[in-house]
Amino acid sequence: MAAGFAAAFVDYACAQGASREALLAHSGLTEDDLSDQDNRIPAMAYQALIGSAMQQTGDTALLLRHTLESRLEMISIVGQIVHTSASLGHSIAQLNRYLRLMADVNLTEGSDRFELLHTDAGLWIVDHHETPDDQYLAVEASFARFISEFRRSFPDATFEIGMEVTYPPPPHVDQYPDLFRVPVQFNSSRNALQIDPVWDSPATQFEPGNAYAFGIFTRHADEMLAKLRTDVSVRAQIEAQILPKMHEGAISMDKVAQDLAMSRQTLYRRLKDEGITFAEIHDDLRQRMALEYLEGQKVTVNEAAYLLGFSEASSFVRAFKRWTGLSPTAYLNQAA
């Protein structure tokens, strides 16, 4: 995900009494990671950051209040695009288009994250992000972001009317009336924000005259998206997850998919698109690290076997012969 969200949250949490050093240490992030809002950081690091800040401040509504009080255009280029869009429908289309510039999320195949939905019961913004109930913060923050941007841009107009969420009441449910200011239905079948129908009326357009700025921002965002698609392959993401845990041995594809905030089916599909399997990535990474360890004479054969997650040195020797045609000892002698 984009580092701008983490950097803004760290600043906010510190203003509420959290320790910056403790936040960074707990999340594994550095000041360099947060120096550019367009840097990419692991979603797990951001979640660890939030957890640490909530623990330090004792405030489980910290992320919600930060979202309501911050400005998206100060955090991400996507905020600039949204604020120069022509209408609500247009801005939601841009959110879906540039979603990856903010964060990678797990979605049902073929669907956008946000849908503007007309029903007999009213007009809704539906969030299709697949999130377990105990990870409700992403949904909570997404609706808070819509509400905060409209409250700030149109302070005299009604935007939000009600909310439906799939998760049960959170620990800070007593703060919902003051923060969201609308009725909230918990344990619902969907995550949806009901809004005033006037916002999808053809007569309701945002401030005119922003077409030029919109074009500048979207061209920059398109360049960022193209670079992101080139730089961040799913293989690279998986290797980044596997490498620090390699010594543990068997590494579950399900666990890696969870750490990447996607379903197993989504991860399988993206691997298929890249023409590789999870097992091949794991095996190839083991081979590359084995050669690096032995060629650099950094460790013994037994130590290399442990670092690569083999339960026995003999298993490592068999794998090494499969990779190179030689035993580790013969390979080292040949290299020498």
N, C-alpha and C positions, 0 to 999 in steps of 0.2 A: 504494500500500500504506500501512498504518498507520505513522505516524512512531515509535510506541512501540518497534518492533523496532529501528529505526535508532538511536534514542536510547540504548537499553540496550546495543546493540553498541558504540557509540562509547565509552561509559563503560568497558566491559569491555576494549576494545582499548587504551584509554589506560592502564588499570591494568597492561597487559602491555607497555607501553613505547612505544606509538604516540603521535604528535603530534596533538592535537585540531585544531589549526589546519590541519595538512596534510590530515587526514581530511576536514574540511569543505570546504577549497579544492578537493580532488580530486573530491569528489562534487557540488559546486555547492550544497550544503545550507548553511543558516544556523542559528544558535542558535534563531531564531524558529520555523523549520520543526520543530525538535525539542522545542519548549517544551510542546506538548500531544500526548500519546500518540495521540490520535484524529485529529490532522492527517493529511492525505494527502500523500504524497511520491511522485515517480516511482520505479518499480521499478529503472530504470536507475541512479538516484542511489544506491540502496541497494547495488546490485551494485558500483558504483564504490567505494563506501565499504568494502565487504568486500575488494575487490582491493587498495586502498591500504593497509588495515590488515595484510593478509597480507604485502604487500611490505615494509612498514616493520618488522614483527616477524620476518619470515622463517618464519612459522608458517602452513602451509596448512590446518592443522586448527583454526584460531582460531575460526571460526564454529561448528564442531562442538562444541568444548569450551565455548564460550559458551552454546550451546543446552542442553547437559547440565547446566550449572551455574546457569542462570537459571530463574526461575519465571514461567510464562505468565500467572498471575493478576496479576503486578506489571507486565505489559507491555500486556495487552489485556483488555477486558471479556469476551472469549471465554474467557479463562482462568477468570474467576469463574463463568461459566456451566458450564464443564466440571467444575469442582470442586464444583458443587452439583447435578450430574446424578445420576440414580438408579442408573445402571449403565453398563457399558462401551458397550453398544449405544446407550443413550440419549445418552451423551456424544459418540459418533461422529456421531449424527444432528444434534446441535447444532453440531459442527464444520462439517459440510456446510452446514447452514442459514445459519450466520453467517460463512462463509469469506471473503466480500468485506470484512468488517470488518478482517480481517488483511491480505489481499492478493488482487488479481485474478490468477487463474492460468488457464492454457490447458488445457481439458478436452475430451475427446471429447463430441460433442453428446449430450445426454440422460443423461449419467453424473454421479454425485457424485465428489468427489475421493477420499474414503475409503470403502472397502467392507469390512465384516466378513464373511469368507468361510470357510465350513466345507468342507473337502475330506477325502478319505481320509487325506491326509498330515498333517492337523491343522487348527488354527484360525489364520487369517491376517488381518492388516490390510493390504489392498491399496491402494496409492497410485496413482491413475489420472492424476496430473499428467504431461502430455506435456512431457518435458524432454530436450533433446539430451544426449549423453554428456558433452560438455565443460561442461555446466551442471548437473552432478550435485549441487551444494551444496544445492539446494532439497529434493531427495529425502533426502539424507543428514540434513539438519536436521529434516525432518518425522518420521523414525523416531527420531531422537535426542530429539525433544520428547516423543513417547509414552513412551519409556523413562525419561527423566528425571522426568516427572511421576509415573509409577508407582513408581519407586525412592524418590522422596521421600515419597509418600503411603502406600506399603505396603512399608517397608524390609525386612520379614521374609518377604515373599512372592515367588514366582517369577513374572515377567511375560514377558520376552522369552526366546525359545528359539533363534531363528535368523533370518537375513535373506537375501533374494534381491534383487539390484539389477541393473539393465540396464547400468550403466556399468562400465568396466574399473577395476582397482585404482587409487585416487588416489595422489598423491605421499606422503600421510601414512598409507598402508595399514598401516605398521608400528605405528601407534597404535590401530588398530581393536580388537585383542584387549583392550587396557586400557580403552578407552572404551566400546565396545559390549558386550564380554564375551560374545559369542556367535559361532558360525561364520557367515561371510558368503560367499555365492556370488555372484561377479561375472559380468558378461556374461550375465545371466539374461534370460529373456523377459519378465519383469515386475519391478516393485518391490513387494516384499511383506515384511512383518514377521510371523514366526511367533510366536505367544504361547501361553501355557498355556491349554488349553481350559476350565479352571475359571472364567475370566473371563467366559465367555458362558453360564454356568450360571444357571438361574432362582434358584438359592439364593445366588448371589453378587451382592449389592446393595451399593452404596456406603453411606457413613454416612447413616442416616436423619435426618429432621428438617430438611432443607434446602429443602423445597418453597417456603416463603415467600421465602427469599433467591433461589432460582431464578427465581421469578416477577418479583421486582424487577429482577434482572439482564436477563432476557429482554425485559421491557417496554422497558427502556432501549436494549437492542440493536436491537429492532424499530424504535424511533424513529430510531436511527442509520442503519439500513438504508434506511428510507424516505427520509431526507434524502440519503443517498448516491445512491440511484436518481434523485433529482430533480436533484442538483447535478452529478453526474459522468456526463454523456452521453458516448457514444462519439465524437460530433462534437467535444466540448470536448477530449477526450483527444487526438484526431488533430490538432486545431489547435495544441495545446501542443507536439506533436512536430514539426509542420511549420514553425511560425513561426521558430525560431532557425536553420533550415536553408534558408529560402526562397531566399536568394541563390544557392544551389547549383544551382538550375534544376529539372530533372526529379527528382521525389521518388517513390520506389518504394513502392507499397502494401505489397509484401512486407517491405520494411525497416521501415516504420512498424508493421506487424503484429508483427514480431519485437521492436521496441522496446517494444511494449505487452504483450509476453509472451503472445501469442495467435497461432493459425494464421491464414493468409489466409482460410480458409473461415469461421472464427469471426468475424473482422472483417467479412467480407462479409455474414454473416448478421445481425450486430448493426446494421450500416449499413442493411440492408434493413428491419429492425424500426423504425428511426428515419425511414425513407422518404427516404433521401438516398444519394448515391454518393460514393466517395472523390474522383473528379474534380470533382464539384460543390463539395465542401468546399474543395479546393485553389483552385479558380477563385474562389469567393466570398471566401475569405480574401485572395487577391491583390487583388480589387477593393476590399475594405474598407481594406487597407493602402495601396493606391494613392491612394484618396481622402484618407486621413489624411496621407500624405506631402505631397500636392499642396496640399490645403486649408490645411495648416499652414505652407506655403511653406518646408518644412524642407530640401528637396532639389530639384535640377533634374530635368527629364524623363529625361535620360540616367541620372542617379543612381538615380532611382526604378526605371527599367527593370532596372538591375543588382541593386538590393536585392530586387526581386521575382523574380529568377531568369530574366529574359528574356535570351536570347543577343544580341539586337539591339534597339535602340530602336524600330525599325520594327514589330517584333512586339508590343512593348508598346503602341504607338500603336493598332494594329489591335484589340488586346484591349480597350483603354480605350474605343474607339469602340463596340465591341460592348456594353460595360457601360453606357455613358452616352449614346451617340448623338453624342458630341462627341470631338474630339481633345483631348489633354491641354492644349494651348495654348488652344484655344477654351474649354475648361472653366474654365481659370484666368482668362481674360478675362471670362467671364460672371460668375464668382464675384466678381471685382474690381468 
